[in-house]
Amino acid sequence: MRGVALKRLILLSLLACSACASGGPTSDQLAAQDDATCQGYGESPGTDSYQQCMEQLQLDHFQDADDPRKLMYPELQDNPLQ
């Protein structure tokens, strides 16, 4: 029983390490980058133009094959507007 628990712990540790090593930005990091980009364009949070900017950047991310959100939301891969 103790050996099984130890094997599970090692497996979980390896999975956690591989996830950390992927090097891709998290969804929160992408959102922060998008926010900075839109504000850099002069858009103010809470305005329609800011929302449109954020939505366009999100669509751009979904078109990027390396976007981790595609793994979380596979239904958006083919048609991000649905």
C-alpha positions as CSV (number, residue, x, y, z in Angstrom):
1,M,0.0,0.0,0.0
2,R,2.8,2.4,0.9
3,G,4.6,1.6,-2.4
4,V,1.4,2.5,-4.4
5,A,1.1,5.8,-2.6
6,L,4.7,6.6,-3.3
7,K,4.4,5.8,-7.0
8,R,1.3,8.0,-7.3
9,L,3.2,10.8,-5.5
10,I,6.1,10.5,-7.9
11,L,3.8,10.4,-10.9
12,L,1.9,13.5,-9.8
13,S,5.2,15.3,-9.2
14,L,6.4,14.5,-12.6
15,L,3.1,15.7,-14.2
16,A,3.3,18.9,-12.2
17,C,6.9,19.5,-13.3
18,S,6.1,18.9,-17.0
19,A,3.2,21.3,-16.8
20,C,5.5,24.0,-15.3
21,A,8.1,23.4,-18.0
22,S,5.8,24.0,-20.9
23,G,6.8,27.6,-20.9
24,G,3.6,29.0,-22.3
25,P,1.8,31.9,-20.7
26,T,-1.2,31.2,-18.5
27,S,-4.7,32.6,-19.3
28,D,-4.2,35.2,-16.6
29,Q,-0.9,36.3,-18.1
30,L,-2.4,36.6,-21.5
31,A,-5.3,38.6,-20.1
32,A,-2.8,41.0,-18.4
33,Q,-0.9,41.3,-21.6
34,D,-4.0,42.0,-23.6
35,D,-5.1,44.6,-21.0
36,A,-1.8,46.4,-21.3
37,T,-1.9,46.2,-25.1
38,C,-5.4,47.7,-25.3
39,Q,-4.6,50.4,-22.8
40,G,-1.4,51.1,-24.8
41,Y,-3.7,51.8,-27.8
42,G,-5.4,54.4,-25.6
43,E,-8.5,52.3,-24.8
44,S,-10.0,52.7,-21.3
45,P,-11.4,49.7,-19.4
46,G,-15.2,49.7,-19.3
47,T,-15.6,51.3,-22.8
48,D,-17.0,49.6,-25.8
49,S,-13.7,50.1,-27.8
50,Y,-11.7,48.5,-24.9
51,Q,-14.0,45.5,-24.9
52,Q,-13.7,45.2,-28.7
53,C,-10.0,45.4,-28.4
54,M,-9.9,42.7,-25.8
55,E,-12.2,40.4,-27.8
56,Q,-10.1,40.9,-30.9
57,L,-6.9,40.0,-29.1
58,Q,-8.6,36.9,-27.6
59,L,-9.6,35.8,-31.1
60,D,-6.0,36.3,-32.2
61,H,-4.9,34.0,-29.4
62,F,-7.3,31.3,-30.5
63,Q,-5.9,31.4,-33.9
64,D,-2.4,30.8,-32.5
65,A,-1.8,27.0,-32.5
66,D,0.2,27.3,-29.2
67,D,-2.6,28.9,-27.2
68,P,-3.2,26.9,-24.0
69,R,-6.8,28.0,-24.0
70,K,-7.5,25.8,-26.9
71,L,-6.9,22.9,-24.6
72,M,-9.3,24.3,-22.0
73,Y,-12.0,25.3,-24.5
74,P,-11.8,22.8,-27.5
75,E,-15.3,23.8,-28.6
76,L,-14.0,27.2,-29.6
77,Q,-11.2,25.9,-31.9
78,D,-13.3,25.8,-35.1
79,N,-15.6,28.7,-34.5
80,P,-14.5,31.2,-31.8
81,L,-17.7,33.2,-32.2
82,Q,-20.1,30.5,-31.0
